[in-house]
């Protein structure tokens, strides 16, 4: 029975939940960084509904290390009025070899911050700039344009 039995057991385990776990692990991963718990909840719900794996966090000192370790498919980073954390994170992500290849959607409620980020794209990176509030379909389209469907 050797290997065939092992394969059948693996398939059986997959049907019991391992297959769902494998499916989840194969999906693309979006990492969302934002200071607003409400925005993080909305982004998580929206992107999980589209079948992406999602990690959310507010601005904490370990955010860069988390991103470097997880190597997500895409980042969504918020720029907030009067806060430097988003700018500093974008600059570090763009400057470090381990993270500078990860596509970034930059979001903000302030269009002037998005314009500044676009004007300094060589310094801060970013492939898509999205004003909040945003059209849900437009945001999903931006994610899919950058990394494809989940």
C-alpha angles and dihedrals in degrees: 000000000000114000098006089058090049091051092049090048090050092049090047091050088048090057090049094056108297090093091055090049091049090049091051092048091051093055123098116264126228119193114202121198116190137138093225117085089200092056091046091052092048093048092047093050093045096047095041088052086057087051099252121139106241135200118186131191140160121233106294130154092254096054095101092048091050091051093046091050097044097041094204122201091240141006128215111198127183124219111206129195111259095008124108098187095090093047092048092048092049092049092050093044090051093045100048119081092217092061109020093093094058111103114239132207108200114206132187142157088224114074091198090062090053090050090050091050091050091048090052097038092134088061101037105025120210129154100203130029118204128186118217131260089048139181107259094221090051092053093048089048090052092051092047092047090055102041108004128241119324 
